[in-house]
């Protein structure tokens, strides 16, 4: 089962879970993913040891997608 989590003050909150072979859970996760991006969150997926890439569409084959707010400052 794949998970979409949001980093927050509690550590993290599970926003959605889906199985790639289950269109109902995948669609619900995609809707939740889009809602979080619309609220200003960035989505990241691990791309190997110590690195991650930002994604703009929910990768249904990912085990874990992490949502976080942009880092303040400049």
C-alpha positions, 0 to 999 in steps of 0.5 A, a space after each residue: 500500500 502506498 501513502 501520501 503524507 504531509 509533514 506537520 507539527 505532529 511529525 507527519 499526517 497520512 493524507 491518503 493511502 492507495 493501491 496502484 491496482 485499485 482505481 477507487 483508492 488511486 483516484 481518491 489519493 489523486 484528488 487529495 494530492 491535488 488539494 494539498 498542492 492547491 494549498 501550497 504544499 510541495 510533493 517529493 518522492 525519493 529518487 535514490 540514496 539521499 535525494 528526492 525529486 519534486 512531482 506535480 502529478 501523483 506517481 501511483 507506483 511510488 511507495 511514499 509521497 511526502 508533502 511539505 511547505 516551502 522553506 521560508 527565507 531567501 
